Amino acid sequence: MTKRYLFSLIFLGMLSQIHAQGIQWESLGYASGAALPRTVVTSAGPQVVTVDWTTVTDGGSFVPHEAHADFVIYDANELGTLFGNLALGFDNSSDDPDDYIELNIYFSIPVTNVEFTLMDIDFGNWDDGVDVLFNGSVNPVSDPAMYTIANASYVAVDNEVQFDGFEAFNNVPPVPNNSTDGNVTIRSNNLAVSSIRIRYRCTDDLGGRRPNPSSQRLGLSDITWACESDFDGDLICDFEDLDDDNDGILDTDELNNCQATDPLLRSDLFNEDFGTGARTPMIYTNYGYEPGPMTDNNTSVNDGEYAVLDDIQSSAQWASTVWQNIGDHTSGSGRMALFNSNNTAGLEFYRRPIGAVDPNGRVGISFWIMNLDIIGSGNGRVRPNVTVNFEQNGSVVASYDTGDIAQYARGDQDAWEFKEFSFLPPTGDPITIVMINNAPGGSGNDLAIDDIIAFQEYCDTDDDGIANHNDLDADGDGCLDTFEAQVNDPDEDGLAGSGAPTVNGQGQVNGITYVSPATTYWLSDVYNFCIMCRTAYTNPHIRYNSY
């Protein structure tokens, strides 16, 4: 099989809803029928959703749906009673289930309660087939709670050998656009989802009676999912919530009062270990993908090319002479990203958006990097040297250089070197991480990267594993922050106001006057109103404000 097309669309948390996020295809501003180019759409959310698609065939004619500008377009028209969808469509020269469009959706932060609808799975001059995988292995078909077929007389769980999903019955007429009969709703429920794979094809049930399945089309509805986090359970996503613990103190004040000596609590924005299995491409590089397998110089990973793989020695004809033979950093048997650097110095080779951040917490990146060249490969071979840039709104706001990455003896696990860098972002705007080769390729400057982690650090004054803006007693002195900051808390439960708080659209407790900057008594060693009653925090019969 050969890859025919590969495009990528990057969406940065495009929908801002209470307790939900999602992708709204109609919000992108494209005309109906237009192919979607690579684009970036920003919002207030921390989530980065990456969508890429490809077509896979084993020969023959496989072209876009006759009415489509490309294989994947935006369609504003009604389909399955829904308007505004991502449309997948093709015209195949034969009834061949080995040909398909594959759509992959990646989440930078795992999400739960993902839900979407596959529309217009039907029978006509074709027999639709579609399968879905969460996280590369979880098939909704295996759990009836994860899917709903709108009309079992039109769509059923498939009986194909090529895939395991849903197909149209071939004993009914096509489904009209204004009918839900061809729809299947997919949901992840409590499963933490990092990726969704959808494959759309024609099937072999027609038995040659209609060998040309022309104008085949499938619709993908808007996609919704739950907040990545809602610490206080007030149905306001944390990235929108100005008071994450409902204690009447703004998060900005609780974080900005962090002292240089205070412990820090780290939260991952993404963690990329490149997984396991066979060689695969990725969408975060502008290098050319070498699919292999390596049989000669042409199928080797040459200058300006890359592969995500588990075996360095299988990547290039010269690997047995000058490159390392150790495994990936994560486990020794998984995949890593291998780059044979471009001949021109100063060009980027990796670009990944990580979404919006909290401007009150340090943002950083850590990763493991390896010089593929071994000691003895030649003193003249160039050492890899990488600059890591953090960009906001197209400008570099922080930069870090790895310095030269040394050569090691073949088989030496120390060839994997650890690098880490962090900075305090000037704003909460979305950040993109860009890696640049400082040295030229051609003779050396060959490298591998693994276990890339982007993170944010928050102040945790009492080192109890709860960040200050989520901690009702941030300094651990046995006295609630509401009391020390003089926030109205008549029932003394650490939450502003009486009883269960109700909040406004920004997560602030109704009826509370927020003062900013808040009094610093709640983190002060000098003005500590509860210093004489540390046991009161564990005794429900003692009133905090009686001291």
Solvent accessible surface area in square Angstrom, and as a share of the most:
residue,aa,sasa,rsa
1,M,139,0.62
2,T,87,0.50
3,K,100,0.42
4,R,96,0.35
5,Y,86,0.33
6,L,81,0.40
7,F,79,0.33
8,S,3,0.02
9,L,1,0.00
10,I,19,0.10
11,F,0,0.00
12,L,5,0.03
13,G,1,0.01
14,M,21,0.09
15,L,25,0.12
16,S,62,0.40
17,Q,70,0.31
18,I,109,0.55
19,H,71,0.32
20,A,22,0.17
21,Q,0,0.00
22,G,0,0.00
23,I,1,0.00
24,Q,54,0.24
25,W,1,0.00
26,E,77,0.34
27,S,60,0.39
28,L,22,0.11
29,G,71,0.68
30,Y,61,0.23
31,A,73,0.57
32,S,56,0.36
33,G,26,0.25
34,A,30,0.23
35,A,39,0.30
36,L,8,0.04
37,P,70,0.44
38,R,147,0.54
39,T,29,0.17
40,V,84,0.48
41,V,46,0.27
42,T,80,0.46
43,S,32,0.21
44,A,63,0.49
45,G,1,0.01
46,P,21,0.13
47,Q,0,0.00
48,V,4,0.02
49,V,0,0.00
50,T,1,0.00
51,V,0,0.00
52,D,10,0.05
53,W,6,0.02
54,T,5,0.03
55,T,0,0.00
56,V,17,0.09
57,T,3,0.02
58,D,74,0.39
59,G,47,0.45
60,G,60,0.58
61,S,58,0.37
62,F,1,0.01
63,V,69,0.39
64,P,39,0.25
65,H,20,0.09
66,E,137,0.61
67,A,78,0.60
68,H,25,0.11
69,A,67,0.52
70,D,26,0.13
71,F,1,0.00
72,V,2,0.01
73,I,3,0.02
74,Y,16,0.06
75,D,9,0.05
76,A,39,0.30
77,N,94,0.48
78,E,46,0.21
79,L,1,0.01
80,G,2,0.02
81,T,54,0.31
82,L,72,0.36
83,F,134,0.56
84,G,5,0.05
85,N,0,0.00
86,L,0,0.00
87,A,0,0.00
88,L,1,0.01
89,G,0,0.00
90,F,0,0.00
91,D,32,0.16
92,N,3,0.01
93,S,58,0.37
94,S,50,0.32
95,D,31,0.16
96,D,27,0.14
97,P,11,0.07
98,D,50,0.26
99,D,2,0.01
100,Y,16,0.06
101,I,0,0.00
102,E,22,0.10
103,L,0,0.00
104,N,19,0.10
105,I,0,0.00
106,Y,80,0.31
107,F,11,0.04
108,S,12,0.08
109,I,33,0.17
110,P,69,0.44
111,V,2,0.01
112,T,42,0.24
113,N,76,0.39
114,V,0,0.00
115,E,75,0.33
116,F,4,0.02
117,T,19,0.11
118,L,0,0.00
119,M,0,0.00
120,D,8,0.04
121,I,0,0.00
122,D,5,0.03
123,F,17,0.07
124,G,9,0.09
125,N,82,0.42
126,W,35,0.12
127,D,0,0.00
128,D,0,0.00
129,G,0,0.00
130,V,0,0.00
131,D,5,0.03
132,V,0,0.00
133,L,28,0.14
134,F,0,0.00
135,N,55,0.28
136,G,53,0.51
137,S,89,0.57
138,V,48,0.28
139,N,22,0.11
140,P,0,0.00
141,V,25,0.14
142,S,91,0.59
143,D,55,0.28
144,P,100,0.63
145,A,61,0.47
146,M,14,0.06
147,Y,37,0.14
148,T,68,0.40
149,I,38,0.20
150,A,54,0.42
151,N,42,0.22
152,A,73,0.56
153,S,64,0.41
154,Y,43,0.16
155,V,0,0.00
156,A,22,0.17
157,V,62,0.35
158,D,18,0.09
159,N,118,0.60
160,E,19,0.09
161,V,137,0.79
162,Q,67,0.30
163,F,18,0.07
164,D,77,0.40
165,G,0,0.00
166,F,1,0.00
167,E,9,0.04
168,A,2,0.01
169,F,70,0.29
170,N,54,0.28
171,N,116,0.60
172,V,26,0.15
173,P,88,0.56
174,P,75,0.47
175,V,8,0.05
176,P,76,0.48
177,N,65,0.33
178,N,104,0.53
179,S,22,0.14
180,T,60,0.35
181,D,35,0.18
182,G,0,0.00
183,N,11,0.06
184,V,0,0.00
185,T,29,0.17
186,I,0,0.00
187,R,59,0.21
188,S,2,0.01
189,N,50,0.26
190,N,132,0.68
191,L,55,0.27
192,A,54,0.41
193,V,0,0.00
194,S,48,0.31
195,S,21,0.13
196,I,1,0.00
197,R,45,0.16
198,I,1,0.01
199,R,62,0.23
200,Y,0,0.00
201,R,8,0.03
202,C,0,0.00
203,T,0,0.00
204,D,63,0.33
205,D,45,0.23
206,L,1,0.01
207,G,68,0.65
208,G,50,0.48
209,R,146,0.53
210,R,92,0.33
211,P,80,0.50
212,N,82,0.42
213,P,0,0.00
214,S,30,0.19
215,S,20,0.13
216,Q,0,0.00
217,R,52,0.19
218,L,0,0.00
219,G,0,0.00
220,L,1,0.00
221,S,10,0.07
222,D,39,0.20
223,I,0,0.00
224,T,52,0.30
225,W,3,0.01
226,A,17,0.13
227,C,12,0.07
228,E,40,0.18
229,S,57,0.37
230,D,27,0.14
231,F,105,0.44
232,D,36,0.19
233,G,52,0.50
234,D,22,0.11
235,L,97,0.48
236,I,7,0.03
237,C,1,0.01
238,D,30,0.16
239,F,56,0.23
240,E,43,0.19
241,D,7,0.04
242,L,72,0.36
243,D,0,0.00
244,D,9,0.04
245,D,4,0.02
246,N,6,0.03
247,D,0,0.00
248,G,6,0.05
249,I,2,0.01
250,L,30,0.15
251,D,13,0.07
252,T,59,0.34
253,D,11,0.06
254,E,0,0.00
255,L,5,0.02
256,N,98,0.50
257,N,33,0.17
258,C,40,0.24
259,Q,112,0.50
260,A,114,0.88
261,T,129,0.75
262,D,23,0.12
263,P,46,0.29
264,L,91,0.45
265,L,60,0.30
266,R,104,0.38
267,S,50,0.32
268,D,71,0.37
269,L,19,0.09
270,F,6,0.03
271,N,90,0.46
272,E,34,0.15
273,D,56,0.29
274,F,14,0.06
275,G,29,0.28
276,T,98,0.57
277,G,40,0.39
278,A,85,0.66
279,R,48,0.18
280,T,38,0.22
281,P,39,0.24
282,M,26,0.12
283,I,21,0.11
284,Y,24,0.09
285,T,19,0.11
286,N,96,0.49
287,Y,21,0.08
288,G,39,0.37
289,Y,60,0.23
290,E,15,0.07
291,P,83,0.52
292,G,20,0.19
293,P,108,0.68
294,M,52,0.23
295,T,101,0.59
296,D,62,0.32
297,N,82,0.42
298,N,118,0.60
299,T,33,0.19
300,S,0,0.00
301,V,0,0.00
302,N,39,0.20
303,D,60,0.31
304,G,15,0.15
305,E,43,0.19
306,Y,4,0.01
307,A,0,0.00
308,V,2,0.01
309,L,3,0.02
310,D,61,0.32
311,D,62,0.32
312,I,2,0.01
313,Q,50,0.22
314,S,43,0.28
315,S,0,0.00
316,A,1,0.01
317,Q,97,0.43
318,W,67,0.24
319,A,0,0.00
320,S,77,0.50
321,T,96,0.56
322,V,20,0.11
323,W,0,0.00
324,Q,0,0.00
325,N,78,0.40
326,I,12,0.06
327,G,16,0.16
328,D,5,0.02
329,H,58,0.26
330,T,67,0.39
331,S,77,0.50
332,G,41,0.40
333,S,83,0.54
334,G,1,0.01
335,R,42,0.15
336,M,0,0.00
337,A,1,0.01
338,L,0,0.00
339,F,2,0.01
340,N,5,0.03
341,S,0,0.00
342,N,49,0.25
343,N,88,0.45
344,T,76,0.44
345,A,44,0.34
346,G,46,0.44
347,L,82,0.41
348,E,48,0.21
349,F,0,0.00
350,Y,2,0.01
351,R,96,0.35
352,R,19,0.07
353,P,7,0.05
354,I,2,0.01
355,G,0,0.00
356,A,13,0.10
357,V,16,0.09
358,D,34,0.18
359,P,55,0.35
360,N,31,0.16
361,G,3,0.02
362,R,94,0.34
363,V,0,0.00
364,G,0,0.00
365,I,1,0.00
366,S,5,0.03
367,F,0,0.00
368,W,67,0.23
369,I,0,0.00
370,M,0,0.00
371,N,2,0.01
372,L,0,0.00
373,D,0,0.00
374,I,16,0.08
375,I,111,0.56
376,G,74,0.71
377,S,19,0.12
378,G,30,0.29
379,N,150,0.77
380,G,68,0.65
381,R,46,0.17
382,V,46,0.26
383,R,74,0.27
384,P,0,0.00
385,N,29,0.15
386,V,0,0.00
387,T,17,0.10
388,V,0,0.00
389,N,16,0.08
390,F,0,0.00
391,E,27,0.12
392,Q,8,0.04
393,N,122,0.63
394,G,70,0.67
395,S,66,0.43
396,V,78,0.45
397,V,54,0.31
398,A,15,0.11
399,S,61,0.40
400,Y,48,0.18
401,D,87,0.45
402,T,13,0.08
403,G,29,0.28
404,D,98,0.51
405,I,0,0.00
406,A,46,0.36
407,Q,20,0.09
408,Y,55,0.21
409,A,53,0.41
410,R,91,0.33
411,G,37,0.36
412,D,49,0.25
413,Q,118,0.53
414,D,91,0.47
415,A,1,0.01
416,W,12,0.04
417,E,33,0.15
418,F,96,0.40
419,K,34,0.14
420,E,72,0.32
421,F,46,0.19
422,S,27,0.17
423,F,19,0.08
424,L,103,0.51
425,P,5,0.03
426,P,86,0.54
427,T,60,0.35
428,G,23,0.22
429,D,49,0.25
430,P,25,0.16
431,I,0,0.00
432,T,27,0.16
433,I,0,0.00
434,V,3,0.01
435,M,0,0.00
436,I,34,0.17
437,N,2,0.01
438,N,58,0.30
439,A,13,0.10
440,P,58,0.37
441,G,11,0.11
442,G,51,0.49
443,S,54,0.35
444,G,2,0.02
445,N,0,0.00
446,D,5,0.03
447,L,0,0.00
448,A,0,0.00
449,I,2,0.01
450,D,0,0.00
451,D,19,0.10
452,I,1,0.00
453,I,42,0.21
454,A,0,0.00
455,F,0,0.00
456,Q,3,0.01
457,E,21,0.10
458,Y,36,0.14
459,C,4,0.03
460,D,2,0.01
461,T,36,0.21
462,D,38,0.20
463,D,99,0.51
464,D,73,0.38
465,G,46,0.45
466,I,71,0.36
467,A,3,0.03
468,N,0,0.00
469,H,13,0.06
470,N,29,0.15
471,D,9,0.05
472,L,50,0.25
473,D,8,0.04
474,A,0,0.00
475,D,30,0.16
476,G,45,0.43
477,D,9,0.04
478,G,7,0.07
479,C,0,0.00
480,L,9,0.05
481,D,0,0.00
482,T,2,0.01
483,F,48,0.20
484,E,0,0.00
485,A,9,0.07
486,Q,117,0.52
487,V,26,0.15
488,N,93,0.48
489,D,17,0.09
490,P,71,0.45
491,D,66,0.34
492,E,34,0.15
493,D,61,0.32
494,G,1,0.01
495,L,46,0.23
496,A,1,0.00
497,G,13,0.12
498,S,79,0.51
499,G,40,0.38
500,A,94,0.73
501,P,34,0.21
502,T,90,0.53
503,V,33,0.19
504,N,62,0.32
505,G,56,0.54
506,Q,99,0.44
507,G,0,0.00
508,Q,33,0.15
509,V,7,0.04
510,N,78,0.40
511,G,84,0.81
512,I,26,0.13
513,T,120,0.70
514,Y,40,0.15
515,V,99,0.57
516,S,68,0.44
517,P,114,0.72
518,A,11,0.09
519,T,40,0.23
520,T,72,0.42
521,Y,60,0.23
522,W,0,0.00
523,L,34,0.17
524,S,19,0.12
525,D,136,0.70
526,V,123,0.71
527,Y,121,0.46
528,N,18,0.09
529,F,84,0.35
530,C,0,0.00
531,I,84,0.43
532,M,167,0.74
533,C,8,0.05
534,R,132,0.48
535,T,102,0.59
536,A,1,0.01
537,Y,90,0.34
538,T,117,0.68
539,N,54,0.28
540,P,122,0.77
541,H,165,0.74
542,I,49,0.25
543,R,134,0.49
544,Y,26,0.10
545,N,78,0.40
546,S,77,0.50
547,Y,125,0.47
